[in-house]
Amino acid sequence: MDLHVSLVGRKDLSGEIYRQLRRAILEDRLRPGDALPPTRVLARGLGVSRTTATLAYERLAGEGFVTSRVGAGTFVSERVARVPKDAATRRARPVDKEALRPRRIWDSIPIPTAFDRPAAFDFRSGLPDASLFPHRAWRRVMARALREDSAVSGGVYGHPAGHRGLREAIARHIGIARGVTASPDDVVVTSGTQQALDLIARVLLSPGDTVAVEDPGYPPPRRLFTSLGARVHHVPVDADGLMVDALPRHTRLVYVTPSHQYPLGMSMTLSRRVALLAWAERHHAAIIEDDYDSEFRFGGRPIEPLQTLDSAGRVVYVGSFSKTLLPTLRLGFVVTPPSLSKAVYKAKHVTDWHTSMLAQAALARFIDEGGFARHIRRVGAVYRMRHAMITATLMREFAGRLDVIPSAAGLHVAATARASADQVAAIASRAADAGVAVQELSKFAAGAAWRSGLLLGFGAIATGHIEEGLRRLRACFR
Ligand SMILES: Cc1ncc(COP(=O)(O)O)c(C=O)c1O
């Protein structure tokens, strides 16, 4: 890589080169053993005489920053004391009144923490089992996609709505698996659910519009809507789902998780779905149906998605491959009512043009060849077993302490606690000390009055670790 030295003016050029190289070494941008460019090359690049560059190198060598080896070149010395990294960054970015500041809204949005090292017994929700990812099959479809012109398309950008074959495959898949009727023309491939929500919000919301979200609920959409200048209203959830009667009249957009309420886990009853649709029609509001993990069902008959029940074109359906494949793939999709399709893919275009065509082409083939359906059947059987194990153990070993909320889908189980939210926080903290990661339900609630409890994901924990993880958790209830 070229070494960047900038010379302004014509005074003390050798001194300036020396100072900039010295700083680069002290701040670890140049590391022990790194080669400096030959003086001839540096001098030519900077438009200075070779003597000027040589003088700078000699000064650095004299102070022990670099060593020269005849015939080999000049290298950063192995034993230079470095400025600690954060001190270097602080100096580079002075904090003063003149510094650039983000809009105030960003003060209320927390720094993401999901990158923590996994616990030995990881019951965090929202994560699939990465060890079950079909690596071999995926390598094959990726290699095929790389060979095919249509995926790489000679370096030309693709259609913002996504790879045609994938949009057709998604329309077929959700038609079969979820009974959702969609034309490929109404499918837009996105970088996960989160981007789908961003596109919908850009298309439908003006600053100051009200968006209703579930309470307790999934935090990322709330933060997204807030960051876009919407007023976020938290609407309580009961055993039937979002309480439609509590929706503010002027709501423009309602975000719900009807198949598997996040985080509580129950599904929205049919009568509540019908009431929500009628409400949206009466109030000219839109509904986002986030169907993030319903591919994994463990019993009961699935209730019709809102999208299927909707006859007035008010529902935008969102799906994700984060649970069925991997969250790091960043692949999801949105099915819009025809009235919104063009605007949503225009929004996709202005946001990031399109999602990786290579990954889309690979996924299209994976679905078309039946690999995706086979994968879901295979991992679904594993998750079904974990779901049953956790539910049974909670009911047996935690009776009187936790009450399991019945759920028949997804990758997590929630249980309300008899203890207070503070006591549950202490239990979760003791569990963390014992190597067990669990989430507190109260962390997902906006209303302080919400009951306490725990959320136990079973995507990230190996089946063989569940029993010991729950045994350790049980010991933390004292
Ligand atoms: C309610 C809900 N929706 C969607 C997702 C997936 O989001 P994405 O597709 O952006 O990875 C999750 C993941 O945990 C979730 O809990």
Ligand as a Chemical Component Dictionary entry (heavy atoms), coordinates in Angstrom:
data_LIG
# 
_chem_comp.id                   LIG 
_chem_comp.type                 NON-POLYMER 
_chem_comp.pdbx_formal_charge   0 
_chem_comp.three_letter_code    LIG 
# 
loop_
_chem_comp_atom.comp_id 
_chem_comp_atom.atom_id 
_chem_comp_atom.alt_atom_id 
_chem_comp_atom.type_symbol 
_chem_comp_atom.charge 
_chem_comp_atom.model_Cartn_x 
_chem_comp_atom.model_Cartn_y 
_chem_comp_atom.model_Cartn_z 
_chem_comp_atom.pdbx_ordinal 
LIG C1 C1 C 0 -39.249 -9.834  15.398 1  
LIG C2 C2 C 0 -38.091 -10.029 14.482 2  
LIG N1 N1 N 0 -38.193 -9.644  13.210 3  
LIG C3 C3 C 0 -37.177 -9.816  12.341 4  
LIG C4 C4 C 0 -35.990 -10.371 12.740 5  
LIG C5 C5 C 0 -34.898 -10.562 11.725 6  
LIG O1 O1 O 0 -34.373 -9.385  11.294 7  
LIG P1 P1 P 0 -33.391 -9.344  10.039 8  
LIG O2 O2 O 0 -34.107 -10.019 8.902  9  
LIG O3 O3 O 0 -33.185 -7.900  9.803  10 
LIG O4 O4 O 0 -32.156 -10.067 10.409 11 
LIG C6 C6 C 0 -35.818 -10.742 14.069 12 
LIG C7 C7 C 0 -34.531 -11.291 14.532 13 
LIG O5 O5 O 0 -34.283 -11.498 15.684 14 
LIG C8 C8 C 0 -36.894 -10.584 14.947 15 
LIG O6 O6 O 0 -36.789 -10.966 16.222 16 
# 
loop_
_chem_comp_bond.comp_id 
_chem_comp_bond.atom_id_1 
_chem_comp_bond.atom_id_2 
_chem_comp_bond.value_order 
_chem_comp_bond.pdbx_ordinal 
LIG C1 C2 SING 1  
LIG C2 N1 SING 2  
LIG C2 C8 DOUB 3  
LIG N1 C3 DOUB 4  
LIG C3 C4 SING 5  
LIG C4 C5 SING 6  
LIG C4 C6 DOUB 7  
LIG C5 O1 SING 8  
LIG O1 P1 SING 9  
LIG P1 O2 DOUB 10 
LIG P1 O3 SING 11 
LIG P1 O4 SING 12 
LIG C6 C7 SING 13 
LIG C6 C8 SING 14 
LIG C7 O5 DOUB 15 
LIG C8 O6 SING 16 
# 
